Amino acid sequence: MSWYFRLLLIVLLVMFFVLQYRLWVGQGSLAEVFRLQQQIETQQLQLVQMKERNVRLRAEVESLKTGLEAVEARARSDLGMIREGETFYQVIESEPQPRSNP
């Protein structure tokens, strides 16, 4: 074998290993691509959830702007408010007494 052929073989082997390193470990590697695809899927799922939440919040805001029923329901549930002439009853359930064995 001539030394040119050996030198060419060594250069090609070095290039092969450099390219393999970049494929498996370096920037833009298969592992990094897989990790980025997982992040994209997670972000897309969060985006869908946030869009659904925004739709619900927009509907609630619109309801609060236009109808008094929503404002009243919100005041009753969040603030414990009652209408004039209504009587408020609070029922406190006692804890059940343990039974004694006869």
C-alpha positions as CSV (number, residue, x, y, z in Angstrom):
1,M,0.0,0.0,0.0
2,S,1.2,3.4,-0.8
3,W,1.4,6.1,1.8
4,Y,-1.1,8.2,-0.2
5,F,-3.7,5.4,0.2
6,R,-3.0,5.1,3.9
7,L,-3.2,8.8,4.4
8,L,-6.5,8.9,2.5
9,L,-7.8,6.0,4.6
10,I,-6.9,7.7,7.8
11,V,-8.4,11.0,6.7
12,L,-11.6,9.2,5.7
13,L,-11.8,7.3,9.0
14,V,-11.3,10.6,11.0
15,M,-14.1,12.3,9.0
16,F,-16.3,9.3,9.5
17,F,-15.9,9.4,13.3
18,V,-16.4,13.2,13.4
19,L,-19.6,12.9,11.4
20,Q,-20.8,10.0,13.7
21,Y,-20.0,12.1,16.7
22,R,-22.1,15.0,15.4
23,L,-24.9,12.6,14.4
24,W,-25.2,11.1,17.9
25,V,-23.9,13.7,20.3
26,G,-23.2,17.1,18.7
27,Q,-25.3,20.0,17.9
28,G,-28.3,18.9,15.8
29,S,-27.9,15.3,16.9
30,L,-30.7,12.8,16.8
31,A,-31.0,13.0,20.6
32,E,-31.4,16.7,20.5
33,V,-34.0,16.5,17.7
34,F,-35.9,14.0,19.7
35,R,-35.7,16.2,22.9
36,L,-36.9,19.2,20.9
37,Q,-39.8,17.2,19.4
38,Q,-40.9,16.2,23.0
39,Q,-40.8,19.9,24.0
40,I,-42.9,20.9,21.0
41,E,-45.5,18.3,21.9
42,T,-45.6,19.5,25.5
43,Q,-45.9,23.1,24.4
44,Q,-48.7,22.3,22.0
45,L,-50.6,20.5,24.7
46,Q,-50.2,23.5,27.0
47,L,-51.3,25.8,24.2
48,V,-54.5,23.8,23.7
49,Q,-55.3,23.9,27.4
50,M,-54.7,27.6,27.6
51,K,-56.9,28.2,24.5
52,E,-59.7,26.3,26.2
53,R,-59.2,28.3,29.4
54,N,-59.3,31.5,27.4
55,V,-62.6,30.5,25.8
56,R,-64.1,29.8,29.2
57,L,-62.8,33.1,30.6
58,R,-64.1,35.1,27.6
59,A,-67.5,33.5,28.0
60,E,-67.5,34.4,31.8
61,V,-66.4,38.0,31.1
62,E,-69.1,38.4,28.5
63,S,-71.7,37.0,30.8
64,L,-70.5,39.3,33.6
65,K,-70.7,42.3,31.3
66,T,-74.1,41.6,29.9
67,G,-76.2,39.8,32.5
68,L,-77.0,40.5,36.1
69,E,-77.6,36.8,36.7
70,A,-73.9,36.0,36.4
71,V,-72.9,38.9,38.7
72,E,-75.5,37.8,41.2
73,A,-74.4,34.2,41.1
74,R,-70.8,35.2,41.5
75,A,-71.6,37.4,44.5
76,R,-73.6,34.7,46.1
77,S,-71.0,32.0,45.7
78,D,-67.8,34.0,46.3
79,L,-69.0,36.7,48.7
80,G,-71.9,34.9,50.4
81,M,-74.3,37.8,49.6
82,I,-78.1,37.4,49.9
83,R,-80.9,39.4,48.4
84,E,-83.0,41.8,50.4
85,G,-85.8,40.0,52.2
86,E,-84.0,36.6,52.0
87,T,-83.0,34.8,55.2
88,F,-79.6,33.2,55.4
89,Y,-79.4,29.8,57.1
90,Q,-76.1,28.1,57.7
91,V,-76.3,24.4,58.4
92,I,-73.5,23.0,60.4
93,E,-73.4,19.2,60.3
94,S,-72.1,17.7,63.5
95,E,-69.7,14.8,63.2
96,P,-71.3,11.5,63.8
97,Q,-70.8,10.1,67.3
98,P,-68.9,6.9,67.6
99,R,-71.1,4.0,68.6
100,S,-70.3,2.1,71.7
101,N,-70.5,-1.6,71.6
102,P,-73.2,-3.1,74.0
